[in-house]
Amino acid sequence: MRLPAWAVPMPRRAPFAIWGGTPLSFANRGATPYRTSMETGTHPTLERGDIMTVALASGASTGFGRLTVEALARRGHQVFAGLRDIGGRNEKAAAELAAIAAAEAIDLRVVELDVTDQASADRAVAAVIDAAGRIDAVVNNAGMIFPGPVEAFTAEEAQRQFDVNVFGALRVSRAALPWLRRQGSGVLIQVGSTSSRVTIPYSGLYAASKAALAGLTEAWHHELAPFGVESVIVDAAPHSTNIGVNAVMPADAARMGAYAEGFGGFVAALSERQTQAPADPRVVSDAIVALVESPAGERPLRTVVAPASQRDAIRSVNTAATEAARAVSADMGVAAFLAL
Ligand SMILES: NC(=O)c1ccc[n+]([C@@H]2O[C@H](COP(=O)([O-])OP(=O)(O)OC[C@H]3O[C@@H](n4cnc5c(N)ncnc54)[C@H](OP(=O)(O)O)[C@@H]3O)[C@@H](O)[C@H]2O)c1
């Protein structure tokens, strides 16, 4: 696909080469339309001694992803906003990001990234490497929700839910991890959900996908630790983003009909509560930014971003899960392989 002119990184006056070296070269990297050289300079937000991070986030057209890439770039990081279909459905969002980058002279670039396509993920990571020479933080944010009674969804619809929320993160991470391992540093940050810990009705597919994402996160956490690479997850409660607008309902009207009363009442109750207490999505992007900026080795495996009334309950499940992992792995004789 031919990219619009504004999608190609602009010459920039910002960041500074804190790693100061030659970009890594790695035989496996793919072709990319992005070419730029590393530049040096100063940035108004990062202070002396702060570390400038090269970050790639998926799903940056709206919601948490959009807030995250803007916040990271404004803080002086070198940020690659992954958007799918930037020549079409996300043309406006991509142009807006490019305009923000130009107006504020921040290092925020748009890269094409459809997480359902491994080649797209490979190209996006290659674009980051070509431009920056490294990649420090991968924010696996792209996601969707397929709300409704589980029975109403076909297996194909369930696969689509998992294809974005689970395999999407797998694809992007698979593209980035050879670089992170070679660097001996970096972090995968998954945008998960409290529903991976507490499953309520009518969000079964979504909860299952986020539970799967949490499982991947934990496995990566243990497996990547010996390489100096971290994997963490943000368990976010419901917040006001475009996720509802982009929700995909079951196509099977007859099966949906059987659940109409319960589902209708559920949606009404949920909407009423969310209207009473709308949750600012910025707290989630703030948490992601804090994880990106945390010193290596000090990032918690799980960060819960939820109202105080829910937070302690979710944290207690997380604490119990960590204790259970320690106990079970000790019993299996593999405790030494856990990074807990
Ligand atoms: N909002 C909440 O209440 C909540 C709570 C917990 C966790 N989360 C999670 O937070 C993450 C971000 O969601 P959000 O709430 O910010 O919703 P959102 O505003 O709808 O953002 C979702 C983003 O994912 C992108 N996306 C969807 N499919 C994609 C694909 N195949 N390839 C690349 N990008 C794709 C969307 O791009 P398009 O614009 O092209 O569709 C959009 O940029 C998701 O993983 C979601 O599950 C949300």
The ligand as a Gaussian input file, in Angstrom:
#p B3LYP/6-31G(d) Opt

LIG

0 1
 N      -12.505000       1.338000      27.394000
 C      -12.599000       0.403000      28.296000
 O      -13.536000       0.389000      29.081000
 C      -11.524000      -0.653000      28.400000
 C      -11.354000      -1.326000      29.612000
 C      -10.346000      -2.283000      29.726000
 C       -9.529000      -2.531000      28.648000
 N       -9.726000      -1.878000      27.477000
 C       -8.835000      -2.179000      26.368000
 O       -8.151000      -1.015000      25.993000
 C       -7.680000      -1.153000      24.667000
 C       -8.010000       0.111000      23.887000
 O       -9.413000       0.220000      23.800000
 P      -10.179000       1.597000      23.972000
 O      -11.054000       1.451000      25.139000
 O       -9.252000       2.713000      23.904000
 O      -11.149000       1.542000      22.702000
 P      -11.114000       2.278000      21.298000
 O      -11.201000       3.745000      21.501000
 O      -12.168000       1.609000      20.473000
 O       -9.667000       1.948000      20.713000
 C       -9.379000       0.684000      20.191000
 C       -8.240000       0.818000      19.230000
 O       -7.908000      -0.483000      18.729000
 C       -7.786000      -0.361000      17.318000
 N       -7.953000      -1.618000      16.601000
 C       -9.035000      -2.412000      16.523000
 N       -8.782000      -3.440000      15.701000
 C       -7.517000      -3.264000      15.236000
 C       -6.685000      -3.974000      14.346000
 N       -7.088000      -5.083000      13.714000
 N       -5.428000      -3.507000      14.118000
 C       -4.997000      -2.386000      14.732000
 N       -5.750000      -1.654000      15.558000
 C       -6.999000      -2.103000      15.805000
 C       -8.832000       0.654000      16.932000
 O       -8.583000       1.111000      15.640000
 P       -9.763000       1.582000      14.638000
 O       -9.986000       3.027000      14.970000
 O       -9.178000       1.381000      13.289000
 O      -10.948000       0.732000      14.905000
 C       -8.588000       1.673000      18.016000
 O       -7.479000       2.472000      17.691000
 C       -8.351000      -2.400000      24.117000
 O       -7.446000      -3.477000      24.162000
 C       -9.483000      -2.627000      25.091000
 O       -9.877000      -3.971000      25.141000
 C      -10.696000      -0.933000      27.331000

